[in-house]
Amino acid sequence: MSHQSHTNKSGSIVCVGVGMTLGAHITPIARSYIEQADVVFCNVSNRYVEEWIMSMNDAVTSLQCFYEEGKNRSQTYRQMVDTMLAAVRDGKQVVGAFYGHPGVFAWAPHKVIEEARQQGYRADMLPGISAEDCLFADMGIDPGKMGCQHLEASQLMLFERTLDTAGYLIVWQVGVAGDVSREKFVTTAEYRELLVEVLCNDYPPQHNVALYEARVLPVDSYRIEWLRLENLANATIHQHTTLVIPPSRKPAPNQSMRARLDALTQQERR
């Protein structure tokens, strides 16, 4: 770890991603950190993935115990950070193992690294294969072809955002769309109706959209369910469901910029 390698404090933390599919996505370096850690804290939503992580190290503690229905998620994440930091301050080589990518839609890994560094401990993050990576592969989407915008569902509802309907829109955490209390595991159709209302300001109600879920176990199948935007509220949606909205229009050519670029090209050829 290069960041803050000058520190003389003995404790350290590395947050690693184990990917989305059990056993298939973990990098060799992430596995090595897990195997060699003094203590591993894991936050994965599937018990088989949790048991797999426990098979790599005898000192694995699950962070899932901090989740409770009706409990504010900010409190849950704060408890996770405090638990990991306590082990770092005890001088242990700590690993936080998180599903997917530890830096994607994960407050606790970013926060524990920030606070550990502020307190003079070595701290780093290693990337993992995220749901976004699986989505691009399973749905055959190249984000560089038409462009791709990523927004979290509740943020899209609570803030004025400009949507580029000529590119893809990926809406994350649709399962808890509109949960201003941050206490629910899944919100109801009434909340999603408000999300549809926001989206229909830019997309026609009949526009085809997809619900996507990456595979967790190698024997699983990924989920791609196409439906009309107007039917989103009553669809089957889980905590890990992602909404994919394809472009609804072609991009408008920027004729003036094209002319300037053509002029530059012609000038170079002279």
PLY file of the C-alpha trace (Angstrom):
ply
format ascii 1.0
element vertex 270
property float x
property float y
property float z
element edge 269
property int vertex1
property int vertex2
end_header
0.00 0.00 0.00
1.51 3.26 -1.10
-0.87 5.72 0.56
0.46 6.96 3.89
3.13 4.28 3.89
5.20 6.61 6.11
3.01 5.97 9.16
4.61 4.12 12.06
1.30 2.91 13.53
0.95 -0.84 13.35
-2.75 -1.11 12.49
-4.02 -0.94 8.92
-7.13 -1.55 6.86
-7.74 -2.58 3.28
-11.26 -2.65 1.84
-11.59 -5.19 -0.95
-14.34 -6.23 -3.31
-15.25 -9.89 -3.74
-17.29 -9.25 -6.88
-20.89 -10.15 -7.54
-20.73 -13.90 -8.31
-19.43 -16.25 -5.64
-15.87 -17.36 -6.31
-15.79 -16.07 -9.88
-14.91 -12.40 -9.51
-12.40 -12.07 -6.68
-8.93 -10.87 -7.69
-5.80 -12.71 -6.53
-4.63 -9.71 -4.50
-8.01 -9.35 -2.75
-7.95 -13.05 -1.84
-4.39 -12.69 -0.55
-5.36 -9.78 1.73
-8.32 -11.76 3.11
-6.20 -14.84 3.77
-3.39 -12.92 5.51
-5.49 -10.50 7.58
-5.56 -10.59 11.38
-9.29 -9.98 11.20
-11.79 -9.75 8.34
-15.10 -7.91 8.48
-17.46 -8.86 5.68
-20.63 -7.27 4.40
-22.31 -9.47 1.83
-26.01 -10.19 1.47
-25.80 -13.90 0.72
-24.95 -16.49 3.39
-23.15 -18.74 0.89
-20.84 -15.87 -0.05
-20.32 -15.17 3.65
-19.39 -18.80 4.34
-17.02 -18.75 1.35
-15.19 -15.73 2.81
-15.06 -17.47 6.19
-13.34 -20.44 4.52
-10.38 -18.16 3.66
-9.70 -16.91 7.18
-10.55 -18.14 10.69
-11.16 -14.61 12.02
-14.10 -13.40 9.93
-16.91 -11.32 11.44
-20.09 -10.47 9.55
-21.31 -6.87 9.56
-24.84 -7.94 8.56
-25.87 -7.94 12.23
-26.07 -4.14 12.16
-28.95 -4.12 9.66
-32.46 -3.92 11.08
-35.81 -3.08 9.50
-36.86 0.35 10.78
-33.32 1.31 11.76
-31.74 4.27 10.00
-29.04 3.03 7.62
-26.78 5.92 8.60
-26.61 4.46 12.10
-25.91 1.01 10.66
-23.04 2.25 8.51
-21.59 4.28 11.39
-21.51 1.15 13.55
-19.71 -0.72 10.77
-17.06 1.99 10.54
-16.57 2.16 14.30
-16.24 -1.65 14.54
-13.56 -1.80 11.83
-11.68 1.22 13.20
-11.56 -0.30 16.68
-9.68 -3.29 15.30
-7.29 -1.01 13.40
-6.55 0.94 16.58
-5.82 -2.38 18.30
-2.90 -2.73 15.90
-4.50 -5.39 13.72
-4.14 -5.82 9.96
-7.80 -5.46 9.05
-9.64 -6.29 5.85
-13.15 -5.14 5.02
-14.60 -7.50 2.42
-17.62 -6.15 0.56
-19.70 -7.60 -2.25
-19.16 -6.11 -5.68
-16.85 -3.10 -5.65
-16.17 -1.70 -2.16
-16.34 1.87 -3.45
-19.64 1.64 -5.36
-22.80 2.49 -3.39
-20.96 1.72 -0.18
-20.55 4.51 2.40
-18.78 2.52 5.09
-15.64 1.53 3.10
-15.00 5.11 1.98
-15.58 6.45 5.47
-13.43 3.93 7.32
-10.53 4.59 4.93
-10.95 8.36 5.31
-10.99 8.22 9.12
-8.18 5.68 9.37
-5.94 7.89 7.26
-6.87 10.94 9.31
-5.81 9.04 12.44
-2.46 8.08 10.89
-3.12 4.49 9.89
-2.44 2.87 6.56
-5.66 2.45 4.60
-6.45 1.54 1.04
-9.15 0.20 -1.27
-8.92 -2.49 -3.92
-11.47 -2.56 -6.74
-13.84 -5.42 -7.40
-16.24 -6.40 -10.15
-19.43 -4.43 -9.54
-23.03 -4.84 -10.65
-22.28 -2.20 -13.28
-19.56 -4.39 -14.82
-21.91 -7.39 -14.87
-24.71 -5.29 -16.35
-22.56 -4.13 -19.28
-21.54 -7.73 -20.00
-24.94 -9.39 -19.55
-26.93 -6.74 -21.43
-24.35 -6.16 -24.14
-24.09 -2.44 -23.47
-21.00 -0.44 -24.40
-21.19 2.76 -22.32
-18.87 4.49 -24.77
-21.16 4.03 -27.77
-24.08 6.28 -26.83
-22.95 7.50 -23.41
-24.22 6.34 -20.04
-25.55 8.29 -17.07
-25.73 6.77 -13.58
-28.06 8.08 -10.86
-29.35 6.74 -7.57
-33.14 6.46 -7.53
-33.86 8.60 -4.47
-31.40 11.29 -5.56
-33.15 11.41 -8.92
-36.44 11.98 -7.12
-35.19 14.50 -4.56
-33.02 16.73 -6.76
-33.40 18.48 -10.09
-31.27 16.51 -12.54
-30.81 16.93 -16.28
-31.28 13.59 -18.04
-29.59 12.84 -21.35
-32.21 10.75 -23.12
-29.88 10.18 -26.10
-27.75 7.88 -23.93
-28.41 5.10 -21.45
-29.68 5.93 -17.97
-28.85 3.47 -15.19
-30.95 4.03 -12.07
-29.51 2.31 -9.00
-31.25 1.19 -5.80
-34.74 1.26 -7.29
-35.80 -1.09 -4.50
-35.53 1.70 -1.93
-36.60 4.54 -4.24
-37.90 7.50 -2.26
-36.95 6.17 1.17
-36.18 9.50 2.84
-36.30 7.80 6.26
-33.40 5.49 5.24
-35.07 2.80 7.35
-36.69 0.52 4.76
-35.29 -2.54 2.99
-37.75 -2.11 0.10
-40.25 0.65 -0.66
-43.75 0.07 -2.01
-45.36 0.63 -5.40
-46.61 4.05 -4.26
-43.01 5.26 -3.98
-42.13 3.87 -7.39
-45.14 5.60 -8.92
-43.49 8.88 -7.94
-40.24 7.73 -9.55
-42.15 6.91 -12.75
-43.71 10.36 -12.61
-40.26 11.94 -12.51
-38.96 9.78 -15.35
-42.01 10.47 -17.52
-40.99 14.12 -17.59
-38.28 13.01 -20.01
-39.38 9.60 -21.35
-42.67 8.46 -22.90
-44.70 6.15 -20.60
-44.58 3.41 -23.26
-40.76 3.48 -23.43
-39.24 0.02 -22.91
-36.99 -0.28 -19.85
-35.26 -3.22 -18.21
-34.93 -4.52 -14.66
-31.52 -6.07 -14.12
-30.06 -8.28 -11.37
-26.58 -9.80 -11.53
-26.08 -13.46 -10.67
-24.86 -14.11 -7.12
-24.22 -17.86 -7.34
-22.59 -19.47 -10.39
-25.69 -21.67 -10.81
-27.98 -18.62 -10.86
-29.16 -16.79 -13.96
-28.98 -13.04 -14.24
-32.29 -11.23 -14.58
-33.20 -8.99 -17.51
-36.92 -8.22 -17.54
-38.24 -5.78 -20.13
-41.38 -3.77 -19.45
-42.91 -0.42 -20.26
-41.92 2.47 -18.03
-45.53 3.03 -17.01
-45.64 -0.51 -15.55
-42.56 -0.09 -13.37
-44.41 0.64 -10.13
-46.09 -2.78 -10.01
-43.10 -4.83 -11.17
-41.24 -7.27 -8.90
-38.34 -5.27 -7.50
-35.76 -6.30 -4.90
-33.07 -4.48 -2.96
-30.48 -5.30 -5.61
-32.62 -4.52 -8.70
-31.24 -1.95 -11.14
-33.30 -0.04 -13.71
-31.84 0.32 -17.20
-33.39 2.91 -19.53
-32.18 2.79 -23.15
-31.98 5.98 -25.26
-35.34 7.36 -26.33
-33.99 9.66 -29.05
-31.02 10.07 -31.35
-28.43 12.67 -30.35
-28.83 16.00 -32.11
-25.79 16.83 -34.28
-23.74 19.87 -33.26
-23.38 21.31 -36.74
-21.33 24.35 -35.76
-18.76 22.24 -33.92
-18.64 19.79 -36.84
-17.87 22.69 -39.19
-15.07 23.92 -36.95
-13.56 20.44 -36.69
-13.77 19.99 -40.47
-12.01 23.34 -40.90
-9.20 22.24 -38.56
-8.83 18.98 -40.47
-8.64 20.80 -43.80
-6.09 23.22 -42.38
-3.87 20.33 -41.23
-3.96 18.80 -44.71
-2.59 21.89 -46.39
0 1
1 2
2 3
3 4
4 5
5 6
6 7
7 8
8 9
9 10
10 11
11 12
12 13
13 14
14 15
15 16
16 17
17 18
18 19
19 20
20 21
21 22
22 23
23 24
24 25
25 26
26 27
27 28
28 29
29 30
30 31
31 32
32 33
33 34
34 35
35 36
36 37
37 38
38 39
39 40
40 41
41 42
42 43
43 44
44 45
45 46
46 47
47 48
48 49
49 50
50 51
51 52
52 53
53 54
54 55
55 56
56 57
57 58
58 59
59 60
60 61
61 62
62 63
63 64
64 65
65 66
66 67
67 68
68 69
69 70
70 71
71 72
72 73
73 74
74 75
75 76
76 77
77 78
78 79
79 80
80 81
81 82
82 83
83 84
84 85
85 86
86 87
87 88
88 89
89 90
90 91
91 92
92 93
93 94
94 95
95 96
96 97
97 98
98 99
99 100
100 101
101 102
102 103
103 104
104 105
105 106
106 107
107 108
108 109
109 110
110 111
111 112
112 113
113 114
114 115
115 116
116 117
117 118
118 119
119 120
120 121
121 122
122 123
123 124
124 125
125 126
126 127
127 128
128 129
129 130
130 131
131 132
132 133
133 134
134 135
135 136
136 137
137 138
138 139
139 140
140 141
141 142
142 143
143 144
144 145
145 146
146 147
147 148
148 149
149 150
150 151
151 152
152 153
153 154
154 155
155 156
156 157
157 158
158 159
159 160
160 161
161 162
162 163
163 164
164 165
165 166
166 167
167 168
168 169
169 170
170 171
171 172
172 173
173 174
174 175
175 176
176 177
177 178
178 179
179 180
180 181
181 182
182 183
183 184
184 185
185 186
186 187
187 188
188 189
189 190
190 191
191 192
192 193
193 194
194 195
195 196
196 197
197 198
198 199
199 200
200 201
201 202
202 203
203 204
204 205
205 206
206 207
207 208
208 209
209 210
210 211
211 212
212 213
213 214
214 215
215 216
216 217
217 218
218 219
219 220
220 221
221 222
222 223
223 224
224 225
225 226
226 227
227 228
228 229
229 230
230 231
231 232
232 233
233 234
234 235
235 236
236 237
237 238
238 239
239 240
240 241
241 242
242 243
243 244
244 245
245 246
246 247
247 248
248 249
249 250
250 251
251 252
252 253
253 254
254 255
255 256
256 257
257 258
258 259
259 260
260 261
261 262
262 263
263 264
264 265
265 266
266 267
267 268
268 269
